[in-house]
Amino acid sequence: MTEQNNILFLRSAATLQNPFNTTERVLEWIKEQNKKILVDVQQIPFQQMQPMWQFDSDGNLRHASGKFFSIEGIRVRTNYGNVQEWEQPIINQPEIGYLGIITKEIDGILYFLLQAKVEPGNVNNVQLSPTLQATKSNYSQVHHGNKPLYLEYFQNAKPEQVLLDQLQSEQGARFLRKRNRNIIIRVEEEIPIYDNFVWLTLAQIKALASIDNIVNMDTRTVISGIPLKVDDRVELPNVWCSSMLQNATPLHKMTEILSWLTSLKCKYELNVTPIPLSEVEHWRTTDLAIEHEDGRFFKVIAAQVEINNREVKTWCQPLVAPVQQGLTAFVIKKINGTFHFLVQGKVEPGNFDIVEMAPTVQCITDNYTGKNNQPFVEYVLQARKEQIRVDTLQSEEGGRFYQEQNRNLIIEADEQFPVDNLPENYIWVSFQQLMLFLHFNNYLNIQSRSLISLIRFC
């Protein structure tokens, strides 16, 4: 990233004052958008999704076009964790989609064009999504609907317009090796601004993300990848967060962290075998759901959807529904003058390269309120008020998940919290080192990226 682009990102991250749209006005605008958009999502029996969605001879749930995504079965064998063999349904969506944001510099400040978008699984209908949020099946018009707005700006972007361009993973417990293109481009010319789009600074986006379920997961993953570096020409009012950008000495060198991660990838095995969904052990398919026999983890339901401002107004699709609220949390600690994040190397069946760097605590598919073998869960749940730096409810992506929320926490550790003698798959990583890993694909998982996006610099 050039020095000029870094300053633009920093200024935007430090600017809450927006002469076009105050943050308070944006919240009112979201309410107005909710009133204007007709949304009706009803659970239906799987049979009512035919002929567009149907179960094949293996019991797998597929779209008639062979596109979009499918719900399939897998058998997992690993030497990681307490449960080392299981079977489960998983979303197979091999195509790579766009998660793209258009930016524009106005009077020295970089503004981000976000969309008030409704996904069928959103808990509150309208959330702030990227300028472009589309699967390949969507933007290639498999559904015979209109092309997504602003698609051509990303398809025709020149190299000098691209500020960020990464392939990043999605939930490894729910998707099979799924990735999206996270991209930010900059335009110079005037572009049309449609009724459900708004210009915001990066600071405004982060402020809105501190409110439950306002900024959607796709926006959070894109802005998490912005590589901010300290610059004396830009004043960051939030002293606590701006200290993360200081060039202090990290506890571990990058070579040591890479060696730690490589050793985990060599130690932990991950064997994922496709099997017919109808043969997945301990899971059953009823008229209304694909669910675990104990009512745990998640279930797959069928939905009839009507949203009157989408490229296609009505459709049916499967959605993955949670059975309880999840928890994701980073424990952070100031070491050698800069904040470090306690990262775990986590194996999930859909991971692209066995292990990804996950938050200190990640419990999204099982109950964390009772007996739990995950390290640091009790420490996070018992944190004192003065330790809590971030605490919000954030939604998972509403295009595939039905009203799934996770509590997102960043906890500052007390003096007694250990720096050494950690479990072997945990390591302290400085904020600046995490930013370096975000330059590349498939290092930080989506839960880590979502938490990082919530850090405010003003």
Salt bridges, closest charged atoms under 4 A:
GLU3 OE2 - ARG233 NH2 2.20
GLU28 OE2 - LYS31 NZ 3.66
GLU32 OE2 - ARG25 NH1 2.95
ASP56 OD2 - ARG62 NE 2.74
GLU72 OE2 - ARG62 NH1 3.06
GLU85 OE2 - ARG77 NE 3.35
GLU87 OE2 - ARG75 NE 2.93
GLU105 OE1 - ARG186 NH2 2.49
GLU119 OE1 - ARG310 NH1 3.16
ASP165 OD2 - ARG181 NH2 2.69
GLU188 OE2 - ARG186 NE 3.69
ASP195 OD2 - LYS36 NZ 2.52
ASP231 OD2 - ARG233 NH2 2.89
GLU256 OE1 - HIS252 ND1 3.59
GLU281 OE2 - HIS282 NE2 3.70
GLU291 OE2 - ARG284 NE 3.41
GLU293 OE2 - HIS282 ND1 2.80
GLU311 OE1 - ARG310 NE 3.94
ASP353 OD2 - LYS265 NZ 2.86
ASP366 OD2 - ARG296 NH2 2.64
GLU386 OE2 - ARG384 NE 2.83
ASP391 OD2 - ARG407 NH2 2.79
GLU404 OE1 - ARG174 NH1 2.90
GLU412 OE1 - ARG389 NH2 2.62
ASP414 OD2 - ARG384 NH1 3.82
GLU424 OE2 - LYS267 NZ 2.48
